[in-house]
Amino acid sequence: QYMVHRFNTWCSWIVTEVLNRPTTTERGAVIEFFIDVCAECDKNHNFNTAYAILGALNHSSVSRLKYTWQNVSKRGMKIYNKVLAFWSTSNN
């Protein structure tokens, strides 16, 4: 139960960090930062944190920010899509 609470706390914090930025450029930079953190967590087998970050980035309040996501670099989007593919449940 503690891990579920921690997971939800991380998700809420990340969503808040993204949404508190006043410009799309700043929000894009925060998203890219968390994409990099998520990739590092995956690499270091910290899967709970990686999935929490992915959950936050896929939260409806963040994922619908079309202009913000356009400010994420191609490198960042490539990493993001790679992480999404790793966590995909479609072939389960």
Buried (B, 14 or more C-beta within 10 A) or exposed (E): EEEEEEBEEBBEEBBEBBBEBEEBEBBBBBBBBBBBBBBEBBEEEBEEBBBBBBBBBEBEEBEEBEEBBEBBEEEBBEBBEEBEEEBEEEEE
